[in-house]
Amino acid sequence: MARIFHVMGRVFLAEGGLDCHKKNPELRDAHLFSTANFFYTPFRDDFGPLNLSSLIRFCNLLARKLEQFPTEKIICCGGGTNRDMTNAAFLLGSFFVLDGCRPKDVWAPLNTLDVFEPYCDISK
């Protein structure tokens, strides 16, 4: 079973193993969506944060989800790899900081995850 982490408010982050495209009877009071459409295109074996376009699209998507499903938990399915989870956490954290939350308040719940992979810049 996938692990689900509370991020802020009604927003949660699910680790790989949770199928966001199927209704899960255990999560009746939740709306699930995937970050699969937001991915980093590497140059070689580098790995870095997503581009600004992806961030803006994600922020708009999450804002719509929060508005469309006002009484449900919103669960962001991060994917099955550490890189997927790192990018999902980056997107969620950025959303809340841009929404006016203090960075340290956003980082506190994300810091409990043990799935992050450091970004890697091959130009150095």
MIKOLVO-13250 format. One record per residue (C-alpha): residue number from 1; x, y, z. Coordinates in nm, 4 decimals. Each point is the difference from the previous one (the first is absolute). Layout:
BEGIN
{NUM, {X, Y, Z}};
...
END
This chain:
BEGIN
{1, {0.0000, 0.0000, 0.0000}};
{2, {0.1220, 0.3479, -0.0836}};
{3, {0.0987, 0.2377, 0.2759}};
{4, {-0.1981, 0.3234, 0.0131}};
{5, {0.1528, 0.3102, 0.1604}};
{6, {-0.1891, 0.3069, 0.1181}};
{7, {0.1493, 0.3157, -0.1537}};
{8, {-0.2284, 0.2909, 0.0959}};
{9, {-0.3710, 0.0573, 0.0430}};
{10, {-0.1898, -0.2546, -0.2087}};
{11, {0.3010, -0.0850, -0.2198}};
{12, {0.1877, -0.3288, 0.0247}};
{13, {0.2851, -0.1630, -0.1913}};
{14, {-0.0134, -0.3712, -0.0823}};
{15, {0.3067, -0.2061, -0.0633}};
{16, {0.0032, -0.2485, -0.2924}};
{17, {-0.2352, -0.2946, 0.0043}};
{18, {-0.3246, 0.1961, 0.0041}};
{19, {-0.1887, -0.0069, -0.3292}};
{20, {-0.1364, 0.3513, -0.0451}};
{21, {-0.2194, -0.1032, -0.2900}};
{22, {-0.2161, -0.2456, 0.1983}};
{23, {-0.2504, 0.0740, 0.2721}};
{24, {0.1354, -0.1414, 0.3236}};
{25, {-0.2758, -0.1053, 0.2443}};
{26, {0.2286, 0.0744, 0.2952}};
{27, {0.0341, 0.3614, -0.1174}};
{28, {-0.3663, 0.0909, -0.0526}};
{29, {0.0443, 0.3526, 0.1352}};
{30, {0.2963, 0.0784, -0.2267}};
{31, {0.0715, 0.1188, -0.3511}};
{32, {0.3177, -0.1420, -0.1522}};
{33, {0.2083, 0.1437, -0.2814}};
{34, {0.3396, -0.0766, -0.1459}};
{35, {0.3126, 0.2053, -0.0650}};
{36, {0.0943, -0.2301, -0.2908}};
{37, {-0.0569, 0.2785, -0.2543}};
{38, {0.2580, 0.2184, 0.1756}};
{39, {0.3460, -0.1388, -0.0629}};
{40, {0.3580, 0.1145, -0.0384}};
{41, {0.1645, -0.0471, -0.3395}};
{42, {0.3668, -0.0775, 0.0669}};
{43, {0.2910, 0.1100, -0.2138}};
{44, {0.2138, -0.3007, 0.0946}};
{45, {-0.0141, -0.1482, 0.3475}};
{46, {-0.0876, 0.3272, 0.1663}};
{47, {-0.3042, 0.0428, 0.2179}};
{48, {-0.1454, 0.3304, 0.1052}};
{49, {-0.3156, 0.1812, 0.0951}};
{50, {-0.2750, 0.0290, -0.2560}};
{51, {-0.0215, 0.3050, -0.2231}};
{52, {-0.2140, 0.3040, 0.0720}};
{53, {-0.2667, -0.1048, -0.2506}};
{54, {-0.0507, -0.3308, 0.1820}};
{55, {-0.0166, 0.1784, 0.3340}};
{56, {-0.2649, 0.2441, -0.1226}};
{57, {-0.2084, -0.2782, -0.1586}};
{58, {0.0198, -0.2036, 0.3209}};
{59, {-0.0974, 0.2966, 0.2188}};
{60, {-0.3012, 0.0718, -0.2207}};
{61, {-0.0994, -0.3685, 0.0063}};
{62, {0.0241, -0.0301, 0.3776}};
{63, {-0.1913, 0.3264, 0.0521}};
{64, {-0.2795, -0.1353, -0.2231}};
{65, {-0.0036, -0.3323, 0.1905}};
{66, {-0.0300, 0.1798, 0.3343}};
{67, {-0.2883, 0.2066, -0.1377}};
{68, {-0.1801, -0.2888, -0.1765}};
{69, {0.0186, -0.2355, 0.2984}};
{70, {-0.0506, 0.2279, 0.3027}};
{71, {-0.0781, -0.2752, 0.2515}};
{72, {0.2377, -0.2721, -0.1175}};
{73, {0.3628, -0.0705, 0.0765}};
{74, {0.2170, 0.0672, -0.3036}};
{75, {0.2615, -0.2704, -0.0475}};
{76, {0.2843, 0.0654, -0.2398}};
{77, {0.1455, -0.3290, -0.1262}};
{78, {0.3721, 0.0609, -0.0293}};
{79, {0.1060, -0.3037, -0.1963}};
{80, {0.2121, -0.3047, 0.0569}};
{81, {0.3560, 0.1330, 0.0026}};
{82, {0.1925, 0.2302, 0.2330}};
{83, {0.0349, 0.2488, -0.2848}};
{84, {-0.3779, 0.0025, -0.0503}};
{85, {-0.0549, 0.0585, 0.3714}};
{86, {0.2650, 0.2731, 0.0118}};
{87, {-0.1702, 0.1846, -0.2850}};
{88, {-0.3462, -0.0482, 0.1537}};
{89, {0.1247, 0.1435, 0.3305}};
{90, {0.1596, 0.2924, -0.1883}};
{91, {-0.3301, 0.0732, -0.1758}};
{92, {-0.2093, -0.0232, 0.3171}};
{93, {0.2449, 0.2018, 0.2063}};
{94, {0.0215, 0.2684, -0.2669}};
{95, {-0.3797, 0.0205, -0.0224}};
{96, {-0.0355, 0.0679, 0.3716}};
{97, {0.2859, 0.2517, 0.0133}};
{98, {-0.1474, 0.1874, -0.2980}};
{99, {-0.3374, -0.0162, 0.1771}};
{100, {0.1479, 0.1933, 0.2931}};
{101, {0.1117, -0.2709, 0.2422}};
{102, {0.3304, 0.0382, 0.1782}};
{103, {0.2716, -0.2230, -0.1536}};
{104, {0.0909, -0.1522, 0.3367}};
{105, {-0.3655, -0.0986, 0.0554}};
{106, {-0.0100, -0.1635, -0.3416}};
{107, {0.3340, -0.1753, 0.0467}};
{108, {-0.0870, -0.1496, 0.3410}};
{109, {-0.2377, -0.2732, -0.1267}};
{110, {0.1997, -0.0636, -0.3176}};
{111, {0.3189, -0.0409, 0.2003}};
{112, {-0.1434, -0.3171, 0.1567}};
{113, {0.0101, -0.1846, -0.3328}};
{114, {0.2962, -0.2278, -0.0641}};
{115, {-0.0350, -0.0215, -0.3765}};
{116, {0.1793, 0.3063, -0.1342}};
{117, {0.2765, -0.0160, -0.2578}};
{118, {0.2394, 0.2968, -0.0180}};
{119, {-0.0096, 0.2060, -0.3146}};
{120, {0.3021, -0.0524, -0.2249}};
{121, {0.1467, 0.2651, -0.2321}};
{122, {0.2343, -0.1571, -0.2571}};
{123, {0.1430, 0.3364, -0.1058}};
{124, {0.2188, 0.0118, 0.3128}};
END
